[in-house]
Amino acid sequence: MEVQEIKFRRHGLRSLAFRSTFPRAPQETSGVRICVIFNPAAKGDKARRFRRHVDAIRTGCTLKLTTGPDAARLLAAEAVREGFDTVVAAGGDGTLNEVLNGIGDVPGGFERVRLGVWPLGTTNVFARELGIPTRLEEAWSVIRRGQETRIDLPSIDHAATGTTRRRYFAQMAGAGLDARAIELLHWPLKKKIGQLAYVVAGINALRRTQSKITVADGANSVTGELVLLGNGRLYGGRFVIFPRANVRDGKLEVCVFPRTNWITLLWCAPRLLTLGTLPPKAVRSFQAESFTLTSSSLTPLQVDGELIGHLPATFSLQRQGLRVIVP
């Protein structure tokens, strides 16, 4: 073991001295160039442990530090243009989504690089879906081994500032109550109590008037007050909201709640908390390659837990369009 000193003076972080046995990445042994994108202001035990191992991480890869919102997206695009083979999102699902879209901002980006995931966030839903370990050392070993698979790449086209924008996502999206909860989330509270802050925001969202949302794919047209969409089976951590979803089948699973009120909550919560699934008759669900979401009122929209705008929106999917590192 050796004593290493880490200095982040440029980013205002305290220097640390520690002993580390973190596995160093091999230098130029495989010819693969790895870029790790990390938010130095990230909170939580995992982020703190990550900082302690930065010198070991730097050996054999390039570390790019974010400076604020959307910085991870810009850095990921920069990494693609610089010729890196693997771009790693070191953070939560929000950082992952930014990195994913940064890769997509460069023409041919998804063919040129592989996405790596280093889960440092609160829930890490996408990492759970792919079986990526949440322990720092184990996750780094997965990235170093570089085993690649291809999964489906969903996207949303939605109106923003007078134009239509495309946003990619990895795991899930939602419109209505859950997006409203993210909109109402009190971030200082989240830093104190973690996922419970979403429960508080959800209760506040339930008190609001709910929007009516219509989902249409040409064959089905369903209206409800909450629409969730899954590329994988999981939502919010361990909850299997999309039991038929598969990241490689070329379809998204659509889950529509006809009503979102206290009765719905009391009906769904016991089974969800004990078994991790919803009562079979609580929702209407179907699978589709593409569909639209519309609403007559201002309805928020989220992807991978990040608020991106409002309806209307069109969803589509590129089958096996994303290269990703897995165990």
N, C-alpha and C positions, 0 to 999 in steps of 0.2 A: 504493500500500500504506500501511497505517497501523499504528501500534503500539497494541496493545490489552492492557489488564491485566485478568486474570480473578481474582476472589477467591471462594474457597469457605470462608471462615473458619468459617462455621456448621457445616460438615461436616468440619472438621479437615484440609482439603487445602491444600497449599502454593500461594501465589499465583504466577502465571506471567506473564512479559512476553514477547511474541513478535511477529513480523510475520506477517500472515495475508492470503491472497488467497482465502479461502473464500467462495463465493458467498452473499450475503445473501438471505434470503427476502423477496419483495416484501411491503410492508405494505399490507394491506387492498385489494390490487389485484383479487383474485378473490372476496373475501368468504368464503373458506374459512378456518375456524379450525382450526389444527393444534396438537396437544398432543404433546410428545416426552417419553417416560418413560425415564429413564437412571439407572443405579446408579453413584453417584460413587465407590464403593469398587471398581469393576471394575478388573481387572488387564489387562495386555497392551498392545502397541503401539497398536492401534486405539483402545482406550479412552483412552490418554494423548493421542493426537492429537485425539480428540473433545473432551477438556477444553480443549485449546489453542484450539479454535474456538467455544467456548461463546457468547461475545458475539455472533458473527455468527449463530449458530443462534437465539439469543434474539430477534433482530429478525424480527418477523413471525410468531412462534409462542410458545407457552408451554412452558417446560421444567419438568418435575416430577422431583425427585430422590428416589430410594428411600432408605429407612433400614434395611432388613433384609429377611428372608424374607417373602414374600407382600405386601410393600409395593407392588410394581408392580401387583399385582391390585387392591388397594384404590385406588390412584391412577387406574388405568384406569376403574374404575367411577365414580369421582369425575368424571373427564373427560367421560364419557358424560352424567352428570347435569348437568354444567355447560354442555352444548350444543356441545361440540367436534364438528366434522365428521370429522376424521381423528385417530386416536390411534396414535402411532408407538412401537414397541418398539425402543429403542436398546440392543442387547445381543446375547446369544446366544440359542440356542433355548429355554433355561430362562426368560429374561426374556420372550421372545415368548409362551410358554405362559401365563405369569402374566397378561400383558396381555390375551391372548385370553379367558381365563376371567373377568377383570375386566369386559370388555365384556359377556360372557354373564351376569354377575351382575345386570345391570340389565334389567328387562323391555323387550323390543324393542330391546335394545342393538345386535344385529347388523344390524338394518335402519337404525338411527339413525346409525351411524358406520362409517367405513372403517378397516381396519387398514393401517398402514404399517410397513415393516420396514427398520431401519437396522442391518445386520449387523456387530456388533462382537465376536462370540464366537469360539470356537476352530474350530468346524466349520460353523455357519450352514447346516444342511441345507435348511431351508425356503427360505431366500434362493436357494440354488443351484437348487433345484427350479423356482422361478419366474423364474430368470435375473436376479435383482436383483444389481447389481454390488457387490463387496465394498470397492471404493475409496470412502472417505468422501464425497468431493465428488460422485462419480457417483451414489451412492445418494441423497444429498440432492437432487440434481437430479431423480431419479425421483420422490421424494416431492413436490417442488414442482410438478412437472407434473401430478400427481394423476390419472394414467390408471387407471381402475378396471376390474376384472373381477370376476366371481363364481366362486367355487370351492366344492367340497363341504366341509361342516363335520361331521367325525366327533366322536363323544362316547362316553364310557364311564360306565355306572352301576355302582358298586361299593360294597361295604359298608365303612363307616368309623365307628368309635366308636358302634356300635349303630344307625346309620341308613344309608340309601342316598344316596350323593352322585353328582352328575354332574360329570364333568370333560371339557372339550373339548380337542381336540388338533389341530394343523395338519398334521403330516407323518407321524408313525409312532408305534407303540406296541409293547411287547413284554412277554412273561411268561416267566419261567424264567431261563436263563443270563445273558442280557444285563442284565436287571433286577437279578439278583444281583451282577453286576459293578459296576453303579452303586451298589448298596448297600455294596459293599466298597471303593469308590473312595476313595483317600487324597488328599484335596483339596490339602494342601500339595505333594504330589508332582505333581498336575496343574498347579499354578501354575508348577512348575519345568520339566516336560517336555511339557506339553500333552497331545495325544491319546495319546501313548505310555503315559500313566498308565492309560488304559482297557485297554490290552493287558495291563499288569501285573495289573489288577483281574480281567480275564477269565481269566488263568491261575490266579489264586487261586480264582475261582469254579468252574473246571473240577475242582478238587481236592475240591469238596463233592459230597455225594450229590444227584443231580439229581431234580427233581420230575417226575411224570407229569401232563401237561396234556392235557385233551380239549377240542377245538374242535367245536362243533355249530351248524349253521345250519338244521336241519330237513331238508336234503337230504344233507348231508355230515356225517360224524363221524370225526374224525382225532385220534389221540393221539400225542404226542411229548414231548420234553424241553425244547424251545425253540419258542416261537411268536412270530413277528414279523408285524406288521400295517402295511400301507402305504397311505396316501392318495395319495402320490406315488411315484415310481420309486426315489428315493434313500434310502440309509440310511448313517449314519456319515460323511457327506461325499460322496465320489464313487462309492460302491459302489451298483450297480444291483441291489438285492435283489428289487425288485418290478417286473419288466419289463413286466407288463401293466397296472400301475396308472396311473390318470389322475385328476387332481384334479377333473375335471368329469364323470365318467361315472356317478356315483351309486353306486359300489361301492368297497369296500376289498379289497385283495389280502391273503390270508392265506397265510403261509409257515410250514410246520411241519417241524422237524428231528426225525426219529424218535429219534436219539441225539445227545447232545453229550458227546463224549469226545475223547481225544487222536487216535484214528483219524479221527474226523470233521474235526478241526482240520487234520490232515496232508493229508486229501483235498481240503478246500475252500480252504485258504490259498493255494496256488500260483496257481490261477486267479483267485481274488478279488484278490490283490495285483497280478497282471499285467494282467488284463482287466477287473477291477472287477465280475465277475459270479460266480455260483455254478455248480458243475457241475450240469447239468440233473437228474441223478438223486439229488442230495444231499438234496433237500427234496420235500415234497408241497405243492402250492399250489392254491388256488381263489379265486374272487371271490364276495363276498356283500354284501348291503345291511345285514344284521344277523346276529349270532351270539353265542354264549356261550362263555366260557372257564371251565373248572372244574378243580379238582385236589383230591386227597385229602390233600395235605400243604400246609404253609404256603409259598405261592409268591408271590414279589414281582412287582409290576406297575409298568411305567414308561410314561410318555407324553412324547414329544419330549425324551427323555433325562433326565426328572425322575421320581424314585421317588415314587409316589402312594399305595401301599398293597399289598394282596394280593388274590388271587383268592378267590371267584368274581367275574366281571365280565360285563356285557352290553354289546356294542358296537352302535352304530347310527349312522346318517348322515343329515344333512339336505342334500338335494341343492341345490347352489349357494346355501348358506345364509350364506356369508361373503363380504363385500365387501372386496377387498384392492387396494392400489396396486401396479401392476406397470410395468415398462419399456414 
